[in-house]
Amino acid sequence: MSHLPNLVVSLYFWHKSLEIRNLRFNVSVVRGKDPEKMVKKAIDSIGGAGSFIRANEKVFVKPNLGTLKKSETGATTDPRIVGAVIDLIQERTSDVTIIESDSAATDAEIIWSHCGYYELAREKNVNLVNLSKEPTLIHEGYRLPRILFGDHVLVSIPKIKTNDLTTVTCSLKNLFGLIPTRHRAKYHKHISQVIVDLNRIFKSNLVVVDGLIGMEGDGPLVGQPVTMNVVIAGDNPVAVDSVVCNIIGVNPKDIDHIMMAVDARLGQMDMHSINLLGERLEDVSRNFALPSTIPFMRRLRYKMLEHSEKAVLKQAVGILRRLRRREGKATRN
């Protein structure tokens, strides 16, 4: 009888694993030139925004904004994609917030200014929240923003990119930016496990991938832009990332964090378990050049990046200072 509790637990997880294996996740691939129409078609194909968002529900939108580069470089999420997603969300709720954390090199506010997100937030009447400035709590060994533990829907809007740590970065890796410290490099040694942990703690209810311009080569910061003209939407980040891998010529079984996410029962990567909608993958595929792994070259790339962005960074810092002075005056008045 002493073994009965362990047996019950084992049967429970066996049953849950069967549930995941029997699920068919929906992933839509749309090709085109009009981001707004592409986003609507991709989301409508998997059930529409109403399938993911209830009336008046709080929604957090997480783009990939980890560097001071505009979307046409392939490094950050195109604000047109985010705007099109927000339009569909606002048919259900007005409580929408774009979230991001400071990057290692600069504040999120500077990136928002440089990449057009302040203009987007004003146009759509949504909030911008820097998670690095929010109160935190300790959860499963991670210091995380307290606001993410309330009731909400999380919409992840990543970019298709290579990554010199994880080979590929898309929806699963996008949640790494929910860790509010700018010193996230301390997690790089166990990056795959950290990605899986974050995706277990926080569920991406809807994923919309910006595949207008991706990045190949030495991503995620200094690779080469690749015009793809696709938008991918899905209801499971593991399934979405597996489809993205197939599109860019990578076997998802070679990506540690995808394999670990499958083992953690966060989703399926088997194409037979994915209800693929829209374009045939062979019609939108392009084999991406993958990152080099030479440490010296990596250091050299970052030095070159730092040098090339000094002028932009100086300008952005000036903008941020003006914004802070304006906020200070408004508070005093």
N, C-alpha and C positions, 0 to 999 in steps of 0.2 A: 504493500500500500504506500510505502514511503516514496516510491517512484511515480505515483500517480500525478502529482503536480507537474513534474517534468514532462510526462507523457502528454498532458493536456496542453502545455505550452508548445511542445513540438507539433502536435496536431493542428493547433491554431495557426502557426507559421506555415505549415504545409498547406493548409487551406488557403491562406492569404496568397501564397506563391501560385497556387492554381488559379486564383482569381485574376492575378496579374497576367498569367500566361494566356488565359481565356479572353482577356480584353482585346479589342481591336481599337487602337488609337487612330484618330483622324489627323491627317496632315495634307494640307492643300498647297500646291505649287502653282503660282501664277506668273506668267511672263508678260511684259508690256513696257510701256514708256510713261504711263500716267500713274504716279504713285497712289493718288487718292482712289482711282478706280481699281487698281490692283489690290490695295488693302481691303476694300469693301468686298471684292469678289473672293479673296482668299478667306476672309472671316465668314462671309455668308456661306461658303462651301462647307464649312465645318459646323454649321448650325446657327451662325449669326451671333452678334454681341449679346443678345438676350439669353443665349444658352449658358453664358458665363457670368453675367452680371444681373443681379436683381435690382428692382427699382429703388433708387435713392441709396444704394450701397456705396460704401467708401472704396475707392479704387486707387491703388498705387501703381504708377507706370514707371518701369525701370529700363531706360535706354542704356546703351554702352557709351559712356562719356568719360573714359579713363585717361584721356590725354588731350593736349592742346592742339588738336588737329581737326579740320573740318571734315565733313562726311565724304567729300569727293576724293579724299586721300585714301578712303577705305578703312580709316581708323575709328570713326565714331558713327553713331546712329544718325541717319538723315532726319532732320526735324520735320520734313514733309511726311515721312512715314509715321512719326509720332503724332503729328497733327491729324492725319487721316484716321489713326486709331482712336484718338481722343474724340473726334467727331462722332464716331459710332458709339463710344462709351457714353457720351453726353445725351444720346437718345434714351438712356436708361437712368443716368444719374448726373448730377452736377458736382458731386464731391470727388474731384479728381486731383491728384497730386503727382507731379514728376519728382522722382527721388534719385539721388546720387550721392556718393561720398567723395571727399577730397582724394585726389590722386597723390602719388608719392612726390610729384614735382610741384603741384600747384593746387589752389583751392577750386572746389567745384564751381564757385561763382565766376571765376575767371574763365573756365571752360564754357559755362552757360553763355557768357557774354560773347566769347569768340565764335561759338558754334551756332548762335542764333536762337538760343532757348529762352532768353528773356523776352524777345519779340514774340516767340511762339506762345509763351505763358500769358502775355498780355492779350494776344489775339484770341486765344481760346478761353481766357478767363479762368485759368487753373493755377494751382500753387506750385512753387518750386521749393523743395526742402532738401537742405544739405544734411545728410544723416550724420556727418562728422560733428555737427553742432547740436545734435539732439541728445537728451538724457539716455543713458544706457543701463543695461542690466547684464548679469552673467547668466548665460544659459548653455548648459552642456560644455562648459569650459571656454566659451566664446563671449567676448563683450560685444553686445549687439544693441541696436537702437530699440528703445522701449516701444516706440510707436508701431513697430512691425508686429507686435504681439496682440494687438486688438483685432476685432473683426474687420476684415477687408478682403478685397480681391487683388491679387498681384498679377499685373500684366508685364511680361518680360519682352523687351524689344531689342534683341541683340543684333550684332553685325556678323556677317560671315568673314572670319579671319583665321589665318594661321597664328600660331603662338609658339614661341621658342621654349616654353616650359611644358605645354600640354599638347603640342602639335596643332590642335584645332581649338578654337574658342567660339562658342555660340551660346545657346540658351542656358545650359547647365553652368558654364563658367561665368555667365553674366551675373549670377547671384554672388560671386566673390566680392563684387562691389558693394554688397550690403554690409560688409564689415567696415565699421566707421573709421577706424584708424587709418591714417595715411601710410603707416608702416606695415602694410600687408605683406611685404617681402619676407617677413619672419615666418609666414605660413608656406612659403614656396617649397620647402623641403618635403612637406607632406600635402602638396597642393591638391592631388586627386582626392584624398580622403576629406580634405576641407570642403572641396566642391560638393561631394556627396553629402556631407553633414549638413551643409547649408540648404541643399535641395530637399533634404528630409525635414529640416526645421521649418522651412518656408516653401510653400507649394506655389509654383507658377500656374495659375488657373488658365491663362491664355498666353500663348507664345506667338509673336509676330516678328519674323526675321527680316531685317533690312538686307536684301541681296541685290540692291541696285548697283552698288559698287563694293566689291569685296576687297580683301587684301591677301596676297600670296607672298611667299618668300619669308623674309625675316620679320614676321608679325610678332606681337600685335601693334607695334608702333612705327616701324620703319620699313615695312614691306612695300611691295608694289601694288598699286590699285588695279583691280580687275573689273571691267564692266560686265555685269551678269544680267541686269534688268529682270530680276525675279524678286517676288515676295513670297515667303513661306509662312503659313499659319498652322498651328496645331494645338491640341489639347493635352499634350504630354511632352515635356522637354527632352526626355530620352529618345522618344520616337522622332521628334523634330531634328535633334542633333544627328541621329542616325541617317535620316534622309539627307541632311546637309553634307555629311561625310560622303555619301554615295554621289552626290552632285559634284563634289570637288575632287573625286578620285581617291578618297581615303577609306580604308576598311575600318568601320567603327570598332571592330574587335581589336584593333591596334591602339585604341585610345583608352588609356587606363581608367579615366574617370567615367567614361560611358560604360565600360565593363563592370566597374564597381557599382555604378548606379543600378544596373540590371541586377547584380547580385543582391543589392539592398532593396529590391522589389519596388524601385521607383518608376519602372517602365520597361518597355521592350524595345530591342533594336532589330529584331528579326523582321525583315520586310514583309513576311507572311502575316505578322501580327499588326501591320499598319495598313489602314484604309487610305491608300494614296489617291488623292483627287487632283484634277487639273492636268497640268503638263506631264508628259512622259519624262522620266528622269534623263533618258538618253538625249532628249531634245534640248535640255538646258544644262547639260553637264560640261565641265571643263576641268581637266586635271590641274590642280594648283601646285606650284612649286612649294616645297615644304621648307621649314626653317633649317638653317645650319645650326650645328651644336658646338661650334668652336668657341670656347670661353673668351679668348682674346678678341675674336671678331665681334662677339656680343658687346664687350666693353667698348670697342671702337665705335660700334654703331650708336651706342647711347651717347658717347662723347660728341659724335657728329650731330646727333639729334639735338643735344643741349645747345651746341653752337648755332645750329640753323634756326632755332626757335627763340634765341635771345631777344631779337627785335620785337617779335610778336608778344613774347612774355612781358617785356617792358611796357608795351602799349596796353596789354590786358591788365597789368597791375595798376596802371594809371586809371583805367576805367573802374576797377574795383574800388579804388580809394575814393573816387568821385561818388560812386554809389553809396559807400559807407558814410561819407560826409552828408549826403542827401538824407539818408535814413536817420542820422543823428539829429539833423535840423528838424525833421518831421516829428521825432520823438520829443524834442524840447518844446516844439510848438503845441 
